[in-house]
Amino acid sequence: MKLYLSLFTLILLLTTSINHADDYVWGEEFKEGDIISAATFNQIFSTLEKINRVVKDADLVGTWSCDAASAEGSGISNSGVTLKSFFYLNENAQLTITASSAATSLESAYSFSTSAPTPLVFLSTSDGVKAQSGTYILYKNIIMVKGHPNNANQVTAYEVNFLSNDQFTLEQKSNIGGNTPAFIICNSAVPVPAAPTSTTATNAQTTVNVTWTDQSSDETGFKIYRRLSNAAEATQLATAVTASPYVDSTITEGQTAYYSVSSYNANGESAKSKIVSATLDSVKPTVVSTTPTNGGSTTGTTVSVTFNEPIIFTCLAGNDPSDCNGTNDVLVTLVGNTPAGPYRIGSRGTTGITISSASAFVDGANASYTATVNSEFIYDLSGNKMAADYVFTFTDN
């Protein structure tokens, strides 16, 4: 399924695909006409649904790494909790939530446990450093936690909101007994790696080389996906790829393929990168015709060269293609009886070159000319360089 990127899609990607690890760098650059897969769209909409719907108990079950912040409590224990200017911070505390036998905690409370110091309560120095365990009930995005380390029957309420598939926040709604953190943010303690970015696919004449930028430090490897132009869906091309690039040697001449890359570890697989494409092309550009023909004659003031396919031109080092004229014109060298020329390029199309003279070619009537098409500076759109110079002669009548 082919879906073209719109501004709306880009907003969704920016909103939902960001991995919330510290120092994450958004590396993708999307352009009009970029393609993303149906699987990527499904992941985007699944994430949006989770963020915008009422939180479910199943969303919370698992192990989380939480940071808790509070501006209260001058006597807070310093073990595991640090003072950051005007607020206290408990970083990387573990919170584990376990389901009961019921489908929801409203039917039968779910249980939780934490590391020490607990992220759910800021205890004073006299209380010591304690873990916490207890039960909770979730009702319409409000989670009611029972099990204060110093009062097993105390209940504290938090509003819970998901920011992504693997991150949620708890915002204090009641503060019974004091020293309840104002804000807690929890990330999955078993996250999948971040998706690769800056994916490219390049025709290498006999293979297609796929490259990407690794945005994670915890991946086991990468998976390569490919959809050929005559196929409806992408298939997994390779696993256990440990680094960029991947060389696709199974594509055949003239085939166009669409590639994406994901990273994976024991916890699962990342989202796929944006899709890039390449066409395998090993055919080098060749001259198919000239005017005048080889050995022919002309009474005009132009010479044209036509190639078998669209081409691009390079120039002498430091020269822009638009400046390839006059003494810097090396695409075609035109030599007559006397050291005349080379002549400037009058126009440069996708499949040919036209060389023109202000009037008749300067060597005069019946002069012989040798034209050399210099292969060093002529490539096709896939990067194949012209194999050899093409030489032809003509007479100016």
C-alpha positions as CSV (number, residue, x, y, z in Angstrom):
1,M,0.0,0.0,0.0
2,K,1.5,3.3,-1.0
3,L,0.6,6.4,1.0
4,Y,2.1,9.9,0.3
5,L,3.2,12.1,3.1
6,S,1.1,15.2,3.8
7,L,1.5,18.0,6.3
8,F,-1.0,16.3,8.5
9,T,1.0,13.1,8.4
10,L,4.2,15.0,9.3
11,I,2.4,16.5,12.3
12,L,1.3,13.1,13.5
13,L,4.8,11.7,13.1
14,L,6.3,14.6,15.1
15,T,3.7,14.2,17.7
16,T,3.8,10.4,18.2
17,S,7.0,8.9,16.9
18,I,9.5,10.7,19.2
19,N,11.3,8.4,21.6
20,H,11.5,10.0,25.0
21,A,15.0,8.9,25.9
22,D,17.3,11.6,27.1
23,D,19.3,13.4,24.4
24,Y,17.0,12.1,21.6
25,V,17.7,13.8,18.2
26,W,15.0,14.0,15.6
27,G,17.0,13.1,12.5
28,E,14.4,12.6,9.7
29,E,13.8,15.1,7.0
30,F,10.6,14.6,5.1
31,K,9.8,16.0,1.7
32,E,6.7,16.2,-0.5
33,G,6.2,12.9,-2.1
34,D,7.9,10.8,0.6
35,I,6.2,7.5,1.1
36,I,5.3,5.8,4.4
37,S,3.8,2.4,4.8
38,A,0.4,1.4,6.0
39,A,2.0,-0.3,8.9
40,T,3.5,3.0,10.0
41,F,0.2,4.7,9.7
42,N,-1.4,2.0,11.8
43,Q,1.2,2.5,14.5
44,I,0.6,6.3,14.4
45,F,-3.1,5.9,14.8
46,S,-2.7,3.2,17.5
47,T,-0.5,5.6,19.5
48,L,-3.0,8.5,19.0
49,E,-5.8,6.3,20.2
50,K,-3.9,5.4,23.3
51,I,-3.0,9.0,24.1
52,N,-6.5,10.3,23.6
53,R,-8.8,7.5,25.0
54,V,-9.5,6.7,28.6
55,V,-6.5,5.0,30.2
56,K,-6.9,1.2,30.6
57,D,-5.4,-1.0,33.3
58,A,-3.6,-3.0,30.6
59,D,-1.7,0.2,29.6
60,L,-0.2,0.4,33.1
61,V,0.7,-3.3,33.8
62,G,4.5,-3.8,33.6
63,T,7.7,-2.3,34.9
64,W,8.4,1.4,34.6
65,S,11.3,3.7,35.4
66,C,10.0,6.8,37.1
67,D,11.2,10.3,38.0
68,A,9.2,12.1,40.8
69,A,9.4,15.8,41.5
70,S,8.2,17.8,44.6
71,A,8.6,21.3,45.8
72,E,7.7,20.4,49.3
73,G,9.5,18.9,52.3
74,S,12.5,20.5,53.8
75,G,13.2,17.3,55.7
76,I,13.2,14.9,52.8
77,S,15.7,12.1,53.0
78,N,18.8,12.8,50.9
79,S,19.4,9.1,50.1
80,G,18.3,8.7,46.5
81,V,16.5,12.1,46.4
82,T,18.4,15.2,45.3
83,L,17.6,18.9,45.7
84,K,17.6,20.6,42.3
85,S,17.5,24.4,43.1
86,F,14.0,24.7,44.5
87,F,12.5,21.2,44.0
88,Y,13.3,17.6,45.1
89,L,13.9,14.9,42.4
90,N,13.9,11.1,42.7
91,E,15.2,9.8,39.5
92,N,15.1,6.3,37.9
93,A,12.9,4.7,40.6
94,Q,11.3,1.5,39.6
95,L,7.5,1.0,39.6
96,T,6.0,-2.4,38.9
97,I,2.3,-2.9,38.3
98,T,0.7,-6.3,38.4
99,A,-2.8,-7.3,37.4
100,S,-5.2,-9.1,39.6
101,S,-7.4,-12.0,38.4
102,A,-10.0,-9.5,37.3
103,A,-10.1,-7.8,33.9
104,T,-10.0,-4.4,35.5
105,S,-8.8,-2.9,38.8
106,L,-12.3,-1.5,39.4
107,E,-13.4,-5.1,39.8
108,S,-10.5,-6.3,41.9
109,A,-7.6,-3.9,42.8
110,Y,-4.3,-4.3,41.0
111,S,-1.1,-4.4,43.0
112,F,2.1,-2.4,42.7
113,S,5.6,-2.3,44.2
114,T,8.5,0.2,44.0
115,S,12.2,0.4,44.6
116,A,13.6,2.4,47.5
117,P,13.2,5.3,47.8
118,T,9.7,5.0,46.5
119,P,8.8,7.5,43.8
120,L,5.2,7.8,45.1
121,V,6.1,9.4,48.5
122,F,8.9,11.8,49.6
123,L,9.7,10.6,53.1
124,S,11.6,12.6,55.7
125,T,15.0,11.8,56.9
126,S,13.6,10.3,60.1
127,D,11.4,7.9,58.1
128,G,14.4,6.4,56.4
129,V,14.6,5.1,52.8
130,K,11.8,2.8,52.0
131,A,10.2,0.9,49.2
132,Q,6.5,0.9,48.8
133,S,3.8,-1.7,47.9
134,G,0.1,-1.7,47.9
135,T,-2.9,-1.7,45.6
136,Y,-4.6,0.7,43.2
137,I,-7.9,1.3,41.5
138,L,-8.2,3.1,38.1
139,Y,-11.4,5.1,37.4
140,K,-11.7,7.5,34.4
141,N,-8.0,8.4,34.3
142,I,-7.8,8.8,38.1
143,I,-5.6,6.2,39.8
144,M,-6.2,5.8,43.6
145,V,-3.2,4.3,45.3
146,K,-3.4,2.6,48.7
147,G,-0.3,1.6,50.7
148,H,1.7,4.5,52.1
149,P,5.0,3.1,53.7
150,N,4.0,4.6,57.0
151,N,0.2,4.1,56.8
152,A,-1.0,1.1,54.8
153,N,-4.6,2.5,54.6
154,Q,-3.8,6.0,53.3
155,V,-5.1,6.6,49.7
156,T,-3.5,9.1,47.3
157,A,-5.1,10.1,44.0
158,Y,-3.2,10.9,40.7
159,E,-4.4,11.8,37.3
160,V,-2.8,9.5,34.7
161,N,-2.1,10.6,31.1
162,F,-0.2,8.8,28.4
163,L,2.2,10.9,26.3
164,S,3.3,8.0,24.0
165,N,3.0,4.2,23.9
166,D,5.8,3.9,26.5
167,Q,5.5,7.0,28.7
168,F,2.8,8.3,31.1
169,T,2.6,10.9,33.8
170,L,1.0,11.0,37.2
171,E,-0.2,14.4,38.5
172,Q,-1.2,14.7,42.1
173,K,-4.9,15.3,42.8
174,S,-4.9,14.7,46.6
175,N,-2.1,15.0,49.1
176,I,-3.2,13.1,52.2
177,G,-0.4,13.1,54.7
178,G,1.8,15.5,52.8
179,N,5.0,15.0,50.9
180,T,3.2,13.4,47.9
181,P,5.1,14.3,44.7
182,A,3.4,16.9,42.6
183,F,4.5,15.2,39.3
184,I,5.7,11.8,38.3
185,I,6.8,10.8,34.8
186,C,7.3,7.1,34.0
187,N,9.0,5.5,31.0
188,S,8.8,1.8,30.1
189,A,11.8,0.0,31.8
190,V,11.8,-2.4,28.9
191,P,11.7,-0.1,25.9
192,V,12.2,-1.0,22.3
193,P,15.0,0.9,20.6
194,A,14.5,4.1,18.7
195,A,13.7,3.9,15.0
196,P,16.6,4.5,12.6
197,T,16.6,7.8,10.6
198,S,18.2,9.4,7.5
199,T,17.6,6.2,5.5
200,T,19.0,6.2,1.9
201,A,18.9,3.7,-1.0
202,T,21.6,4.1,-3.7
203,N,22.0,2.3,-7.0
204,A,25.5,0.8,-7.1
205,Q,25.1,-0.6,-10.6
206,T,25.1,-4.3,-9.5
207,T,23.5,-3.8,-6.1
208,V,21.4,-1.3,-4.1
209,N,23.1,-0.1,-1.0
210,V,20.8,0.9,1.9
211,T,22.1,3.1,4.7
212,W,20.7,4.6,7.8
213,T,21.6,6.5,11.0
214,D,21.3,4.5,14.3
215,Q,19.4,6.6,16.9
216,S,19.6,4.0,19.7
217,S,22.3,2.4,21.9
218,D,20.4,-0.7,23.0
219,E,19.5,-2.4,19.7
220,T,20.4,-6.0,19.0
221,G,20.3,-5.4,15.3
222,F,18.3,-4.1,12.4
223,K,15.6,-5.4,10.1
224,I,15.4,-4.5,6.4
225,Y,12.1,-4.4,4.6
226,R,11.6,-4.2,0.8
227,R,8.7,-3.8,-1.5
228,L,9.3,-4.3,-5.2
229,S,7.4,-2.0,-7.6
230,N,5.3,-5.0,-8.8
231,A,4.4,-6.1,-5.3
232,A,1.5,-4.9,-3.1
233,E,3.2,-5.3,0.3
234,A,6.7,-5.0,1.8
235,T,8.4,-8.2,3.0
236,Q,11.3,-8.6,5.5
237,L,14.4,-8.9,3.5
238,A,17.0,-9.5,6.2
239,T,17.5,-9.8,10.0
240,A,20.6,-9.9,12.2
241,V,22.0,-6.9,10.3
242,T,24.3,-5.2,12.9
243,A,25.3,-2.0,11.1
244,S,24.7,0.2,8.1
245,P,25.0,-0.3,5.1
246,Y,23.0,-3.2,3.9
247,V,23.8,-4.4,0.4
248,D,20.8,-5.8,-1.6
249,S,22.2,-8.2,-4.2
250,T,18.9,-9.9,-4.9
251,I,17.4,-7.1,-7.0
252,T,17.5,-7.4,-10.8
253,E,18.3,-5.0,-13.5
254,G,15.6,-2.3,-14.0
255,Q,13.7,-3.2,-10.8
256,T,12.6,-0.4,-8.5
257,A,12.5,-1.2,-4.8
258,Y,11.2,0.6,-1.7
259,Y,13.1,0.1,1.5
260,S,12.6,0.8,5.2
261,V,14.7,-0.1,8.3
262,S,13.8,-0.9,11.9
263,S,15.9,-1.7,15.0
264,Y,15.0,-4.4,17.5
265,N,16.1,-5.9,20.8
266,A,14.7,-8.4,23.2
267,N,11.8,-6.1,24.1
268,G,10.5,-5.7,20.6
269,E,10.9,-3.8,17.3
270,S,11.0,-0.1,16.7
271,A,8.8,1.8,14.2
272,K,10.1,1.6,10.6
273,S,12.1,4.4,9.1
274,K,10.7,6.4,6.3
275,I,10.6,4.6,3.0
276,V,13.3,5.3,0.3
277,S,13.6,3.9,-3.2
278,A,16.2,3.1,-5.8
279,T,16.2,1.4,-9.2
280,L,19.0,-1.0,-10.1
281,D,20.6,0.3,-13.3
282,S,23.9,-0.9,-14.6
283,V,23.4,0.3,-18.2
284,K,26.0,3.1,-19.0
285,P,25.1,6.0,-21.1
286,T,26.1,5.8,-24.8
287,V,25.8,8.0,-27.8
288,V,23.1,6.8,-30.2
289,S,23.2,9.5,-32.8
290,T,24.9,12.7,-33.9
291,T,24.0,15.5,-36.3
292,P,25.9,15.6,-38.6
293,T,26.4,11.9,-38.7
294,N,29.9,10.4,-38.3
295,G,31.6,11.0,-41.7
296,G,28.8,13.3,-42.9
297,S,28.7,17.0,-43.6
298,T,26.8,20.1,-42.6
299,T,26.2,23.6,-43.9
300,G,24.8,24.7,-40.6
301,T,26.3,26.2,-37.5
302,T,25.4,23.5,-34.9
303,V,26.4,20.0,-33.9
304,S,24.2,17.9,-31.7
305,V,24.8,14.7,-29.7
306,T,22.0,12.4,-28.5
307,F,22.3,9.7,-25.8
308,N,20.4,6.5,-25.1
309,E,19.0,7.8,-21.8
310,P,18.7,10.9,-19.7
311,I,22.1,12.1,-18.6
312,I,23.7,14.6,-16.2
313,F,26.9,16.5,-16.7
314,T,29.8,17.3,-14.5
315,C,32.5,19.9,-15.2
316,L,36.1,20.6,-14.3
317,A,36.6,20.8,-10.6
318,G,35.0,23.9,-9.1
319,N,32.9,24.7,-12.1
320,D,29.1,24.7,-11.9
321,P,27.4,22.9,-14.8
322,S,25.9,26.3,-15.9
323,D,29.5,27.5,-16.4
324,C,30.7,24.7,-18.6
325,N,31.3,26.9,-21.6
326,G,34.1,28.6,-23.4
327,T,37.5,27.3,-22.4
328,N,35.9,25.3,-19.6
329,D,33.7,23.3,-21.9
330,V,35.0,19.8,-21.6
331,L,31.9,17.9,-22.4
332,V,32.6,17.8,-26.1
333,T,35.9,18.9,-27.7
334,L,35.6,20.1,-31.3
335,V,38.8,20.5,-33.2
336,G,39.2,21.6,-36.9
337,N,42.1,22.2,-39.3
338,T,43.4,25.0,-37.1
339,P,43.3,25.3,-33.3
340,A,39.8,26.6,-33.2
341,G,37.3,26.1,-30.4
342,P,36.2,24.5,-28.3
343,Y,32.8,25.8,-29.1
344,R,30.4,26.8,-26.4
345,I,27.4,24.7,-25.4
346,G,24.2,26.3,-26.8
347,S,21.9,24.0,-24.8
348,R,22.1,21.0,-22.6
349,G,19.0,18.7,-22.5
350,T,18.3,15.6,-20.6
351,T,19.3,13.4,-23.5
352,G,21.7,15.4,-25.6
353,I,24.1,18.3,-26.2
354,T,24.0,21.0,-28.8
355,I,27.2,22.8,-29.8
356,S,26.9,26.1,-31.7
357,S,29.0,28.6,-33.5
358,A,28.3,32.3,-33.9
359,S,28.4,31.8,-37.7
360,A,29.9,29.0,-39.8
361,F,32.7,27.0,-38.1
362,V,35.8,29.1,-38.2
363,D,38.0,26.9,-40.3
364,G,36.0,27.7,-43.5
365,A,34.4,25.7,-46.3
366,N,35.3,22.1,-46.7
367,A,37.1,22.0,-43.3
368,S,37.2,18.7,-41.4
369,Y,36.3,18.5,-37.8
370,T,36.8,15.9,-35.1
371,A,34.3,15.9,-32.2
372,T,35.1,14.0,-29.0
373,V,32.4,13.4,-26.4
374,N,34.4,13.2,-23.1
375,S,33.1,10.3,-21.1
376,E,34.8,11.5,-17.9
377,F,32.1,14.2,-17.4
378,I,28.9,12.3,-18.5
379,Y,26.7,10.2,-16.2
380,D,23.2,8.8,-16.3
381,L,20.7,9.6,-13.5
382,S,21.7,6.5,-11.6
383,G,25.3,7.5,-11.4
384,N,26.6,5.3,-14.2
385,K,29.5,6.9,-15.9
386,M,29.9,6.8,-19.7
387,A,32.3,3.9,-20.4
388,A,34.5,5.5,-23.1
389,D,34.9,8.6,-25.2
390,Y,32.8,8.8,-28.4
391,V,34.6,10.3,-31.4
392,F,33.0,11.3,-34.7
393,T,34.1,13.4,-37.7
394,F,32.3,15.7,-40.1
395,T,32.9,18.2,-42.8
396,D,31.7,21.8,-42.8
397,N,30.5,22.6,-46.4
